[in-house]
Structures are given as structure tokens and as C-alpha cells.
Amino acid sequence: MTTALDAVSAADIVASLPNRISKVTAVHIADRPAQPALVEADRSWSYREFGGAVAAVAKDLVRLQIRPGDRVLLASENSVALAALIFACSELDAWPVAVNPRLSPRELDQIYAHSGARRLFTTTEISKEAAAHAARLHADLCQIGPFGGIGVSALNETTAPELVEADPTRQVAALVYTSGTTGQPKGVMLSHRGILFAASTSVLLRGTAPGDRVYAVLPMSHIVGFSILLVATLMAGATVHVVAKYDPAALAKAIAEDGITDLFGVPATYQRLLEFKAVKGLARLERGRLRRMLVAGAPLDLDLKACVEEEFGQPLFNNYGITECSPSLTGVRLIRRATMNPSVSFFPESSIVW
């Protein structure tokens, strides 16, 4: 049985890509402007509204003396504001450096110094940790585009911008710091072409389409959250369901009530969801519209995999990658299996390596 990926070559994928990650929304702004692009708590942002927010944020970044080639440190939990800042940096050919605000002061300051960031932006209304970093660094609270409560650090006047490349294979789209499992965190320069290719392949492997809603709880400061949950979802014209911090009760509710179709987590995401069910004494978790479950980031225990699949009646697909590959090394083709519920169930035919 063939899948969407069989119909295209790597050259076809490359030929279809825009030159910057922020351009993935352009076709959807034109063709489906009212389609929800991102949903955060009770607020929905259409593709048109998100495009306007990105333009307004980019204008304010220029006012704040952010130049092409500058590194821009973004300390934020997942939020629409963070997504808009990332895309605005792309529009300006600046390098977004998204970091988790739960980093310690020492960890954040090391990345700040190492990256040579022009400014630090913190979403102080999203988390107390971001607010604490803003206060510690004497950041001014500003309105950036439509987003209030953004902490803006003093200008780093000693840093020099990097060279801007027209070629998307050479222009850096993001500077992503690794977790530091083998030493100090390393800053990985990821190109627009690399991120867009990984995102496009993810869309083809999963069959993501407008009407899908992707639960985005993995941090956008890490490469899966950045490339697969943010960029790939918007590339597909689907909806990013933005979640700042993981709560299994909130996830169970979102699956049952909010039309979540795609869940991408680490093994602990699924383990805690099953623990929530057990503690609450629930007979079964509601399945809602959920039709794709994926996992990465840590070894997947086979007993956990079996329990999750039994609970939701569909496979849990394992993926592997590293930050340096934006992040995908292997993924799984998803094809329908007749012996399972055809509306939600898929079966791995083979792994794809690129």
C-alpha cells in the first residue's frame, strides 16, 4: 500500500518549500484566512490574525533595534506570543533562541552570553519563572505587537550580527540549545531548509491536514516542539493547540472535548495520563477525535506502549531524532489497517530514514 510520501521524492519536497519558516502560513492566510491557526486557553487566532500579529511583532522588533543576523533570546513557555516572536525573527532574518524559562539563572545566563543575543524577551504573563528572569535582569515590561507583559532586556550593544544568506540552506532559522546530556548545552545552528524539510516530511508521514488539531505541549524551546508541533502543523494548515505546561487532567479533557486529533509526547506524557485514569478510577479515557499518537525523546517501554494502545485502540508510533537533524532521523509511515477501527487506526508499514 502506498502513502503520500511514496508519491514524492526528496527533490519534490525541496522544490515545494518556501525560503523561510515564517512563510509556511502564507498560502493558508490567502486560502483559508478564518481557519484557526493557534488556540491558547479560550482564545483562537485565525491564520489571518496570526499573520497580522507576526507583522506587528516584527515591526516592534525593528523599533527595538533588532537587526538581520542578530540572535534574539526568547524565554517563554509555549504560547502564541512565543510563536509570533519566532516567526517575526524569521521575517527579519534574525535568529530566535527559544529557551525554557524554568532554566536556572546560571543556565539562562550562560546561553545569553554564549549566543551573543541582542536582547532577551520574556513572556512574564505566561509563567512566574519568566517573570522572575525579567525582574532579575531589570527588563522593561512592554507591549510587543498585540502581546502585553513582554519583558525586554537592555540592548546588548557589543554584539555583532551574523551574515545574512539568501540561500535557505545557509541562513540560520533558529539557534537551539541541546539538553546538555553529554556536557554543557551546545548551540545548534539549524537552517531554514533543514527545519522546513523535516517539517514537510512529518506532514507527509502523518497525513496532517486542515481540520486537524495538534496538542502542542512539548516545549517549542526544544526541536520537536519547534519543528514538528509548530512549523509542521502550520505548514499543513492545521491548528496548534498551545499548552504551556503539562497536566494529564487537562490533556484528558482536551482529548474528550476539544477535538484533538494528534498527540505527540514523551513516554512520561502517556505514563502520567494512564496514572491519572487510575487515580480517578475511570473505566476508560475518552478517545474523542484522537487518531494519531506519537512518542519520542526517551526510550519507550513496551509494556507502556501496549497499555496506551489498549486504552485508545490505536498504535503509539515511536520516532527518533536529534536536535542537529531538525530533528528527524527515523519516522513511521501511517497506513490504515482493516482489522482496526478505520476512522482512527493506523499501522506502521515501515520506517523511513532520511
N, C-alpha and C positions, 0 to 999 in steps of 0.2 A: 504494500500500500504506500502510495506517495504522500508527501506532506508539502506544505507551502515552500519549505526550504529546498525541496528537490527541484523546484521549477526555476530556481535562480542560481547563478554562480557568484563567487566572491566578487568578480568584476561587475556583475549586475548590481550587487549590493552597493559597492563603492560608487558606481555611477549615479545611484539614486540619492546619495547623501548630500545634505547641504554643507556649507563650508564652516558653519559654527553651530554649536549645540543649541544656542538660543533661537535658531531659525527653524527648529522642528515644529514649532507651533504655527508657522506662517500659513501653511495650507489649511489648517483647521480654523484659524481666525477668518480666512476667506470663505471656507466651505460650510462650516458649522459654528458660527460665532457664538451662538447661545448655548452650545454644548458645555456642560460643566468640565472644567479643566482640573480644578482642585477643590476639595471640600475640607474645611477645617472647622471642627465643632459644628456650630449652627450656621456657618457662613459658606456659601458656594460661590466660587469665582468662575465665570464662563471663560471660554478661550479669548473672547474679545476683552473682557475685564482684566484678565491676567496679562494679556499683551499690553494693555494700557498701563497697568501697574509697572511692568518691566521698563517701559519707556520713561515713565515718571521717575522711577528709581535711578535709571541711567543718567537722566538729566541732573538729579541731585548729586550723584557721584561726581559728575564733571564739576559741579559747583564746589564740591569739597576737594577739588584738585586731584582726583584720581585720573591717572594718565594711562594710555595704552602701554602695556608691558609692566604696569605696577602689580604687585601682589597685594591682595585685599583679604585680611583675616576676618572670618565670619564665625563668631562663637554663638551658636544657636542650636536649640533642639529643632526637630523637624517643624516647619511652619511654612505658610505661604510667603511670609516675609523673607525667609531664607531662600526659598525657591526663586523669588523675584530678584534678590540680590545676586544669586548665582547667574541667572540669565542676563541681568544688567551688566555684570562684569564681562560676560561673553560678548555682549553688544559693543563694549568699549575695548575689547581685546586686552582687558586686564585679567589677571589670574585669580580666581576665587580660591581661598584656602579655608575651607569649612572645617571647623573643629567642634568637638563635643564640649559644651560649657561645663560639663561635670569633670573636666580635667582639673587637676590641682593648679594653683597659681604657678608653681615651678614648671609644670609641664606646659601650660599655655605660654608662659613667658619664653621658654626655650624655643617653641615653634615660632612665636612672634619674632624673636631675634634671628633665628636661623633663616626664616623665609624672607626677611628684609621687607616686611609688609609696610605699605604706605600708611594705612590706617587699620584700626580694629573696629569692627561693628558688632554690637551685641544686641540681641532681642530681649530687652530687660523685662518685657511684659509676658514673655513665654515661660521663663524659669527664674527661680531665685538664684541659681548658680550664675546665670548670665548677668543678672543684676549685680551680683557680688563682684564679678570681674570688672564690670563697668565702674562701680564705685571705687574699687581698689586702684584702677588706672585713671581715675578722675575724668572719665568720659562725659561729654555733654549729652544730654538726652535731646534727641531731635526727631522731627518728622521727616522720614525719607520716603518720597513718593506718597502712597496712601497709608503708610505704616507709621504709627506713633510709637514712642518709647524706645527708639533705637539709640543705644549708646554709641557715641562716635568719639574715638580717641583723638588725641592731638596728632597733628601731621608729622610724620617722620620725614624730615627734610633732607636727611643724609642718604636715603636710599635712591638708587638709580633704576629706571625702568629697563626691562629686558627688551631685546629686539623684537619687533612685531613681524611675523611672517604671513604673507598672503596664503601660502600653501597650508591647508588644514592638517597635513601630515607633520608639519613642523611647528605650527603655532600651538602653544600650550593652552588647553581648555581648563585645566584645574591642577593645582598642586595639592596632592592628597598625602597625608602623613600616615604611615603604616602604624600598626599597633605596638611595634617595638618588641615583638616576642623573641627576637634574636639579638637584642641590644637596644640602643637608642632608636626612637622612631625616625624613619627616613622619609624625606620629602620626595615623592614620586611625581615627575612631570608627565602628565597624560595629555596627549594631543586631542584635538577636536576629532580628527579622523578615527583615532583609536576608540574613543568613547562612543562615537556615532556608529561605528561598525559593530561593536559589542551590543549596543542598544538595538540596532536593527536586527541582528541575528536573534536576539532574545525575543523580539516581537514575532519573528517568523517561527521560531521554535514553539512558542506558546500559543500563537494564533491570537494575540491580543488585538482587540478591535474597538471602535467606538461603541459605547454601551457597557463596556467592562468597567468595573471599579476595583482598583488595586489598593490593598491595605498597605500603607507605607509607614511602618513602624521601625524598620531597620534604619539607623541614622543616615541622613544624607551627608554627614561628615565622613562616612565610610563609603567605599566604592560601590557596593551593591545598592545601597540606598540612593547614591548619586546617579549612577549609570542606569541601573535596571528599573528601580522604582520611580525615579523622577524623569530622567530623559527618555527612556524607552516607553513609558506609559504615555507621556505627552506626544511622542513621535507617533504612537498608534492612534491618537485622537481619543483615548480613553480618559478615565477620571482618576486622579490621585487622591485617595482618602488619607489625609495627612494626620499623623498621630505623633505627639511629642514624646510620650513615654509609654512603655508597655504596661498594660493592665489586662490580665486574662479575662476579667469580668467584662471590661469594655470591648474586648475582641469578640467574646461570645455574643454580646448584644449586637455588635456591628454585623456579624455574620447573619444573625437571625433577622435583623430589622433594616439594615442599610444597604442591602443589595451587593455585598462584597462578592466578587467573582474570583479574585486572585489573592492568595495569601502566600507571602514569601517570608520565611523566618529562619532563625537558627534552631537547632534542636530544642533548646530551652523554651522557645516560644510555644512549641507544641506540648512539651512536658508540663509546663505550668497550666496550659489550657486543660489538659486532662486532670491535673490535680484540682483545678477549680471545679470541674464537674464532680469529682469525688467528694470534695468538701461540702459542696452544696447538695449532695445527694440526688443529683439529676439522673434520670433514666437515660437520657441521650441529649447531646448538644444539637441545637437546631442547625440544619445544613443550609437553609436559605437558598441563595443563588450560587453558592461556592462551587466552582468547577475546576479549579487548578490550585494545588498545594505544592509548594516548592521549599526546599531547605538547602542551606549552605552554611559555611562559616565554622563548622566544627564536625567531628566525626558523628555519624548518625547511627545510633544503636538500633539493631534490627528488631528488638522487641518493641521499642518505641515506635518505629516505623509501622510495625504490624498493628499496634494498638490504635494509632492515628488513622490508618486505612480502614480498620474495622469500624471506628467511630463515624467516619464521614462517607464510607462506601466508595472511596476512590483512592488512587495511588498518591503517595507522597514522593515527589520526584527529587532526587539528590543531584546537586550541582557542585562543581569545583572550579575555583579560580583563585587568582591573586591580584592584589592591587595593581601590580605592574602590567597586567593584561586587561585592565579596564572593565571587568575583572575576569572575563570568561575564558576558561581553558576547555572545559567539557560541559555539555548540556544534554538534555534528553529530548528526543522527538516525542511529541504527544499525538497519538492516533487513537481513534475510537476502538473500543473493544466490545464486540457484540454481546458478550456474556455479562456485561455490567450495564448499569443504567446509562443509556446513550445520551441522555441530556446533560450528564455531569462527568462521566467517567472516561478516563483515557489510560492508555497502556504504553509503556516505553518500548519502542521498536528497537532503537539502538542509540548509542551515544554519538554525539558529533564533536569532533575535535578540530579546533582551528587555531 
